[in-house]
Protein backbone atom coordinates (compact mmCIF):
# COMPACT_ATOMS: atom_id res chain seq x y z
CA UNK A 1 0.00 0.00 0.00
CA UNK A 2 1.42 3.36 -1.05
CA UNK A 3 1.71 5.96 1.72
CA UNK A 4 -0.56 8.90 0.95
CA UNK A 5 0.66 12.23 2.29
CA UNK A 6 -1.19 15.54 2.54
CA UNK A 7 -0.29 18.96 3.87
CA UNK A 8 -2.59 21.48 5.50
CA UNK A 9 -1.21 24.96 5.03
CA UNK A 10 0.58 26.89 2.33
CA UNK A 11 3.02 29.10 4.18
CA UNK A 12 6.76 28.86 4.74
CA UNK A 13 6.71 25.65 6.81
CA UNK A 14 4.33 23.91 4.39
CA UNK A 15 6.45 24.97 1.41
CA UNK A 16 9.71 23.61 2.81
CA UNK A 17 8.12 20.43 4.13
CA UNK A 18 6.43 19.75 0.79
CA UNK A 19 9.72 20.25 -1.07
CA UNK A 20 11.47 17.90 1.37
CA UNK A 21 8.82 15.22 0.99
CA UNK A 22 9.05 15.35 -2.80
CA UNK A 23 12.87 15.51 -2.85
CA UNK A 24 13.01 12.47 -0.55
CA UNK A 25 11.13 10.43 -3.12
CA UNK A 26 7.75 10.33 -1.41
CA UNK A 27 4.55 11.18 -3.21
CA UNK A 28 2.76 14.26 -1.91
CA UNK A 29 -0.89 13.64 -2.77
CA UNK A 30 -2.40 17.04 -1.98
CA UNK A 31 -2.18 20.44 -0.37
CA UNK A 32 -5.15 21.92 1.47
CA UNK A 33 -5.20 25.53 2.61
CA UNK A 34 -7.82 27.98 3.85
CA UNK A 35 -5.97 30.57 1.79
CA UNK A 36 -6.97 29.44 -1.69
CA UNK A 37 -4.62 31.85 -3.46
CA UNK A 38 -1.43 30.71 -1.72
CA UNK A 39 -2.58 27.08 -1.65
CA UNK A 40 -3.16 26.99 -5.40
CA UNK A 41 0.10 28.80 -6.03
CA UNK A 42 2.09 26.29 -3.96
CA UNK A 43 0.35 23.30 -5.51
CA UNK A 44 1.01 24.63 -9.00
CA UNK A 45 4.66 25.33 -8.20
CA UNK A 46 5.16 21.77 -6.88
CA UNK A 47 2.79 20.11 -9.38
CA UNK A 48 0.65 18.68 -6.58
CA UNK A 49 -3.14 18.52 -6.42
CA UNK A 50 -4.83 21.36 -4.53
CA UNK A 51 -7.86 20.28 -2.51
CA UNK A 52 -10.59 22.80 -1.73
CA UNK A 53 -11.94 20.35 0.85
CA UNK A 54 -10.10 17.79 2.97
CA UNK A 55 -10.43 14.24 1.60
CA UNK A 56 -12.28 11.69 3.73
CA UNK A 57 -9.79 9.70 5.81
CA UNK A 58 -12.17 7.00 7.05
CA UNK A 59 -12.08 4.95 3.86
CA UNK A 60 -8.92 6.43 2.35
CA UNK A 61 -6.29 6.85 5.11
CA UNK A 62 -3.38 9.25 4.69
CA UNK A 63 -0.62 10.91 6.67
CA UNK A 64 -1.47 14.55 7.26
CA UNK A 65 1.03 17.26 8.18
CA UNK A 66 -0.60 20.28 9.78
CA UNK A 67 1.48 23.36 8.93
CA UNK A 68 -0.70 26.16 10.22
CA UNK A 69 -0.53 28.69 13.00
CA UNK A 70 -1.93 27.71 16.39
CA UNK A 71 -4.92 29.99 15.89
CA UNK A 72 -6.11 27.84 12.96
CA UNK A 73 -6.06 24.49 14.79
CA UNK A 74 -9.35 24.92 16.65
CA UNK A 75 -11.11 26.11 13.50
CA UNK A 76 -9.78 23.13 11.54
CA UNK A 77 -10.68 20.60 14.25
CA UNK A 78 -14.33 20.40 13.18
CA UNK A 79 -13.34 19.74 9.58
CA UNK A 80 -10.81 17.11 10.65
CA UNK A 81 -13.30 15.28 12.83
CA UNK A 82 -15.99 15.22 10.13
CA UNK A 83 -13.47 13.65 7.73
CA UNK A 84 -12.44 10.91 10.18
CA UNK A 85 -8.95 12.31 10.68
CA UNK A 86 -8.95 12.10 14.48
CA UNK A 87 -10.76 8.76 14.77
CA UNK A 88 -7.83 6.85 16.25
CA UNK A 89 -5.77 9.70 17.69
CA UNK A 90 -4.95 9.02 21.36
CA UNK A 91 -5.00 12.75 22.24
CA UNK A 92 -8.41 13.31 20.66
CA UNK A 93 -10.32 14.14 23.89
CA UNK A 94 -7.65 16.68 24.85
CA UNK A 95 -7.86 18.35 21.44
CA UNK A 96 -11.65 18.44 21.54
CA UNK A 97 -11.59 20.38 24.83
CA UNK A 98 -8.96 22.88 23.68
CA UNK A 99 -10.08 26.50 23.72
FENPEMO-V468029 format. One record per residue. RES is the residue in one letter. SS is DSSP state (a for helix, b for strand, c for the rest). PHI is phi as a letter, one per 30 degrees, with the letter a starting at -180 (NA if undefined). BURIAL is 1 if it has 16 or more other ideal C-beta (glycine too) atoms within 10 Angstrom, else 0. Layout:
# FENPEMO-V468029
res->RES ss->SS phi->PHI burial->BURIAL
res->RES ss->SS phi->PHI burial->BURIAL
This chain:
# FENPEMO-V468029
res->X ss->c phi->NA burial->0
res->X ss->c phi->d burial->0
res->X ss->c phi->d burial->0
res->X ss->c phi->c burial->1
res->X ss->b phi->b burial->1
res->X ss->b phi->b burial->1
res->X ss->b phi->b burial->1
res->X ss->b phi->c burial->1
res->X ss->c phi->k burial->1
res->X ss->c phi->b burial->1
res->X ss->c phi->c burial->0
res->X ss->a phi->d burial->0
res->X ss->a phi->d burial->0
res->X ss->a phi->d burial->1
res->X ss->a phi->d burial->1
res->X ss->a phi->d burial->0
res->X ss->a phi->d burial->1
res->X ss->a phi->d burial->1
res->X ss->a phi->d burial->0
res->X ss->a phi->d burial->0
res->X ss->a phi->d burial->1
res->X ss->a phi->d burial->0
res->X ss->a phi->d burial->0
res->X ss->c phi->d burial->0
res->X ss->c phi->j burial->0
res->X ss->c phi->d burial->0
res->X ss->c phi->c burial->0
res->X ss->b phi->d burial->1
res->X ss->b phi->d burial->1
res->X ss->b phi->a burial->1
res->X ss->b phi->b burial->1
res->X ss->b phi->b burial->1
res->X ss->c phi->b burial->1
res->X ss->c phi->d burial->0
res->X ss->c phi->d burial->0
res->X ss->a phi->d burial->0
res->X ss->a phi->d burial->0
res->X ss->a phi->d burial->1
res->X ss->a phi->d burial->1
res->X ss->a phi->d burial->0
res->X ss->a phi->d burial->1
res->X ss->a phi->d burial->1
res->X ss->a phi->d burial->1
res->X ss->a phi->d burial->0
res->X ss->a phi->e burial->0
res->X ss->a phi->c burial->1
res->X ss->c phi->h burial->0
res->X ss->c phi->b burial->1
res->X ss->b phi->d burial->0
res->X ss->b phi->c burial->1
res->X ss->b phi->c burial->1
res->X ss->c phi->d burial->0
res->X ss->c phi->b burial->0
res->X ss->c phi->d burial->1
res->X ss->c phi->d burial->1
res->X ss->c phi->d burial->0
res->X ss->c phi->c burial->1
res->X ss->c phi->d burial->0
res->X ss->c phi->c burial->0
res->X ss->c phi->b burial->0
res->X ss->c phi->d burial->1
res->X ss->c phi->a burial->0
res->X ss->b phi->d burial->0
res->X ss->b phi->b burial->1
res->X ss->b phi->c burial->1
res->X ss->b phi->c burial->1
res->X ss->c phi->c burial->1
res->X ss->c phi->b burial->1
res->X ss->c phi->d burial->0
res->X ss->a phi->e burial->0
res->X ss->a phi->d burial->0
res->X ss->a phi->d burial->0
res->X ss->a phi->d burial->0
res->X ss->a phi->d burial->0
res->X ss->a phi->d burial->0
res->X ss->a phi->d burial->1
res->X ss->a phi->e burial->1
res->X ss->a phi->d burial->0
res->X ss->a phi->d burial->0
res->X ss->a phi->d burial->1
res->X ss->a phi->d burial->0
res->X ss->a phi->d burial->0
res->X ss->c phi->c burial->1
res->X ss->c phi->i burial->1
res->X ss->c phi->d burial->1
res->X ss->c phi->c burial->1
res->X ss->c phi->e burial->0
res->X ss->c phi->c burial->0
res->X ss->c phi->d burial->0
res->X ss->c phi->e burial->0
res->X ss->c phi->d burial->0
res->X ss->a phi->e burial->0
res->X ss->a phi->d burial->0
res->X ss->a phi->d burial->0
res->X ss->a phi->d burial->0
res->X ss->a phi->d burial->0
res->X ss->c phi->c burial->0
res->X ss->c phi->d burial->0
res->X ss->c phi->b burial->0
